[in-house]
Amino acid sequence: MTATQTRLDHQPARTRRAAPNSRDRSAGRSKASTIITTGILVVVALYFLVPVYWVVLAATKTTEDLFASNGFWFGSSFNLWTNVVQVLTYDGGVFVRWFANSVLYAGVGAVGATYFAAAGGYALAKYEFRGRNAIFGTVLGGVLVPGTAIALPLFLLFSQLGLANTYWSVLLPSLVSPFGLFLCRIYASASMDTSLMEAARLDGASELRIFHTLGLKILTPALVTVFLFQLVSIWNNYFLPLVMLADSSLYPITLGLNNWSSQVERLPEFYELTTGGVLLSVIPLGIAMIVLQRFWRGGLTEGAVK
């Protein structure tokens, strides 16, 4: 009896001594993991923010300050507003024309590509028809094809159609997004319940009405993702406009800034124009990210179907 009591008295003590050690080791591992994760995130953040920081600083400098001062600090004078005015007024305001062209290409292209991707992904996910898997496989193959590989065939095709060196030569290819269709198809399969569609059919809704009232609303997070990807891709697209366009009045910002940059050795003042133009060119993308981030979340219809 005494031995039994002795064992019972000692067992909780060992447990109490072991528990703090286990907690200490767990806390140590958790702290180390937090430090490593934070360090990686800081490095990634610097990787993306340092170029933006440099562009902002460079846009405030004169050509002399760009080469005479530290690249990561302000120059002897703050020349931002003067540089911006020069960018907007140079050569009769050609930068404004390039900016408007980029807004047209990226805006129309992103909206159109998002809608077509949503329609195609919705159809592939919710309707049964022959050849559906073959179509989806072809789309997946399109994701793997780089845009530079099809630029020359597109140019030859549009030249035969008389569309080369026009707005259509950049707009039409921008309306196709294989990645967007792939993403919408996956998201529609996972998020849209068939019973919702059946209930809408019982209420007399047509298939197009179901898609526009239910499908687009449910697909909103995926649509925002596709829109942002397509917007950034078209806005930064350089090779396709380079191949398609010969008239400088049709240039987007990417081609226009490259045209200015190619003249800096002959005319150094183009350094100021180029850095100021680069700063203005990134502002629309930043605004789009800030405005659309609140829509970039899932679960809009969670709980709608019991």
Secondary structure, 3 states (H helix, E strand, C coil): CHHHHHHHHHHHHHHHHHHHHHHHHHHHHHHHHHHHHHHHHHHHHHHHHHHHHHHHHHCCCCHHHHHHCCCCCCCCCCCHHHHHHHHHHHHHCHHHHHHHHHHHHHHHHHHHHHHHHHHHHHHHHHCCCCCHHHHHHHHHHHHHCCHHHHHHHHHHHHHHHCCCCCCHHHHHHHCCCHHHHHHHHHHHHHHCCHHHHHHHHHCCCCHHHHHHHHHHHHCHHHHHHHHHHHHHHHHCCCHHHHHHCCCHHHCCHHHHHHHHHCCCCCCCCHHHHHHHHHHHHHHHHHHHHHHHHHHCCCCCCCCCCC
